[in-house]
């Protein structure tokens, strides 16, 4: 799966949580498509950031540039997904 597809999947999963017409609509009291998209993107970004933080173990090793490279490699796809979420419907 490409990063763009994964970004769209994350956003779609949160749309029913923020849309007052679907699911619980717990997060939104507006019916604006742009507001629902904005809130869905924020939720998706929180989710991706939490997954990236799961790999913080490499920073705990305190191993300098090699550790940074391992961290970037481990999280490369998630960083791409994060960028795609931020780019969607700007």
C-alpha positions in Angstrom: 0.0 0.0 0.0 1.3 3.5 -0.9 1.6 6.2 1.7 -1.1 8.3 0.0 -3.6 5.4 0.1 -2.8 4.8 3.8 -3.3 8.5 4.6 -6.7 8.4 2.9 -7.6 5.2 4.7 -6.8 6.8 8.1 -8.9 9.9 7.3 -11.8 7.8 6.2 -11.7 5.8 9.4 -12.1 8.9 11.4 -14.8 10.6 9.3 -17.6 8.6 10.8 -16.4 9.6 14.3 -16.5 13.3 13.6 -19.4 13.5 11.3 -22.7 14.2 13.2 -24.7 12.3 10.5 -22.6 9.1 10.8 -21.5 7.0 13.7 -21.5 8.8 17.0 -20.4 12.2 15.6 -18.7 12.7 18.9 -16.2 15.3 17.8 -18.2 17.6 15.5 -21.2 19.8 16.0 -20.9 21.2 12.5 -22.1 19.7 9.2 -19.4 21.4 7.1 -17.5 18.9 4.9 -14.3 21.0 5.3 -14.7 21.0 9.1 -15.2 17.2 9.1 -12.2 16.7 6.9 -10.1 19.0 9.1 -11.1 17.1 12.2 -10.5 13.7 10.6 -7.0 14.8 9.5 -6.2 16.0 13.0 -7.2 12.6 14.4 -5.3 10.7 11.7 -2.2 12.8 12.5 -2.5 12.0 16.2 -2.7 8.3 15.3 0.4 8.4 13.0 2.4 10.4 15.5 1.6 7.9 18.2 2.8 5.0 16.0 6.1 7.0 15.3 6.6 7.5 19.0 6.4 3.7 19.5 9.8 3.5 17.7 11.4 6.0 20.1 13.4 3.2 21.5 16.2 4.0 19.1 16.7 7.4 20.7 17.0 5.8 24.1 20.1 3.9 22.8 21.9 7.2 22.5 24.0 6.0 19.6 24.5 9.2 17.6 23.9 9.4 13.9 23.5 5.6 13.3 20.6 5.6 15.8 19.0 8.6 13.9 19.4 6.7 10.6 17.8 3.6 12.1 15.0 5.7 13.5 14.4 7.4 10.1 14.5 4.1 8.3 12.1 2.4 10.7 9.6 5.3 10.4 10.1 6.2 6.8 6.7 4.9 5.7 4.9 6.6 8.6 6.7 9.9 7.9 5.4 9.6 4.3 1.9 8.9 5.5 2.0 11.9 7.8 3.1 14.1 4.8 0.3 12.8 2.7 -2.3 13.5 5.4 -1.0 17.0 5.7 -1.2 17.5 1.9 -4.7 16.1 1.4 -7.2 18.8 0.4 -5.2 21.8 1.6 
